[in-house]
Amino acid sequence: MNIKEMDSTYIAHTYGRFPVQLVRGKGSLAWDEAGKEYIDLGSGIAVNGFGIADDQWLQAVTEQLAQLPHASNLYYTEPCAVLARMLCERTGMKRVFFGNSGAEANECLIKAARKYAAEKHGPDCYTIVTLKNSFHGRTLTTLSATGQDHYHELYQPLTPGFAHIAPGDMAALKALAKTTKIAAVLIECVQGEGGVVPLDKAFVDELAAFCRENDVLLAVDEVQTGNGRSGQLYAYMCFGLEPDIVSTAKGLGGGLPIGACLLGEKVKDVFAPGDHGSTFGGNPAACAGGVSILSRTDDALLAGVRERSQYIFDQLTGAEGVESVSGLGLMIGIKPTKPAREVVAKCIENGVLCLTAKDRVRLLPALNIPMDQLQKAVAVLKEACKG
Ligand SMILES: *Cc1c(COP(=O)(O)O)cnc(C)c1O
């Protein structure tokens, strides 16, 4: 039995995998079992922010693995404290809760918002408003937060307490506020799984003003947009927001599972010992990797992200077979005239790995992808969009 057969025999069929078996990688290059080389424009879905097995990240993680790979949250360890301090100093947020995934970061965000709102405004203040076409995770509660019906259908009944409005529809939010106490509004600044769609700046401004005026928490899901991907450290910074709660994950760990919920001034003391927890949360090896990644996500790196972004937009906007290009920083969606999945298949054939999101080809390259590799990969993608 080869690996592909073994996988489809023994792994639950939750993923529609591309027909590629990856065995190793370095930076923005990856190789399959036959030794074929690929340029990676997906980064394990925005996880390998500095590429695969980045040397400095690898050193930080392996040193920590040899020293103390896991403790428990009953003891103090250095990497999580250092990473939490870095996150707070870089964002102005006040405290951090660590979990292991984006969904777990959002679970914490939702719990924090509910607890804060119930204590401050009463037990009937629990509704969290999210946007249609959003994506917040796969646990039952983050699925309930997700504003896409097709994710809901199979798993009724969902967690109550969520309402969804269309991006841009302030009237719907104001109408809802007349009948329902709203605890928080949760947004992605760029809807990733929803097709790489940035929110409109004017709408985001109005939303932030509404939250301020009505003492509603403003929460931002930076799981995919965060950690340099947008061209700023967090995408909310591109929109000039001051959120009360931020969740992040994917790229923060540089390749190991991590999630973080950043609590701002209002909610910093919402949790007391025993209120929330996670066995692996704040894992020393994952956090040591995070410290390595975050300490190098500096102005020079971010300038490089914006430069690479501009290159991709310039190359693909108006190219043959390309209807439109959307996104922010190195989170880019390309709407081809033919089905996105066909374009991705053609790219794989020609040694380039990219993703899809809805009807778009989605690019999430490493933030430091070498320019020559990016140029080669974009040329392959352009060719794949033609005809
Ligand atoms: C990927 C993603 C999640 C879920 O993260 P997991 O690590 O898969 O649980 C949540 N929100 C957004 C915006 C994401 O892109």
PDBQT file of the ligand as one rigid body, heavy atoms in Angstrom, charges set to zero:
ROOT
HETATM    1  C1  LIG A 401      -7.671  29.121   9.927  1.00  0.00    +0.000 C 
HETATM    2  C2  LIG A 401      -8.567  30.069  10.599  1.00  0.00    +0.000 A 
HETATM    3  C3  LIG A 401      -9.186  29.759  11.826  1.00  0.00    +0.000 A 
HETATM    4  C4  LIG A 401      -9.107  28.394  12.457  1.00  0.00    +0.000 C 
HETATM    5  O1  LIG A 401      -7.804  28.062  12.810  1.00  0.00    +0.000 OA
HETATM    6  P1  LIG A 401      -7.440  26.538  13.181  1.00  0.00    +0.000 P 
HETATM    7  O2  LIG A 401      -6.002  26.620  13.613  1.00  0.00    +0.000 OA
HETATM    8  O3  LIG A 401      -7.652  25.723  11.950  1.00  0.00    +0.000 OA
HETATM    9  O4  LIG A 401      -8.344  26.145  14.284  1.00  0.00    +0.000 OA
HETATM   10  C5  LIG A 401      -9.936  30.741  12.447  1.00  0.00    +0.000 A 
HETATM   11  N1  LIG A 401     -10.072  31.960  11.909  1.00  0.00    +0.000 NA
HETATM   12  C6  LIG A 401      -9.496  32.294  10.734  1.00  0.00    +0.000 A 
HETATM   13  C7  LIG A 401      -9.675  33.683  10.187  1.00  0.00    +0.000 C 
HETATM   14  C8  LIG A 401      -8.733  31.361  10.033  1.00  0.00    +0.000 A 
HETATM   15  O5  LIG A 401      -8.194  31.688   8.846  1.00  0.00    +0.000 OA
ENDROOT
TORSDOF 0
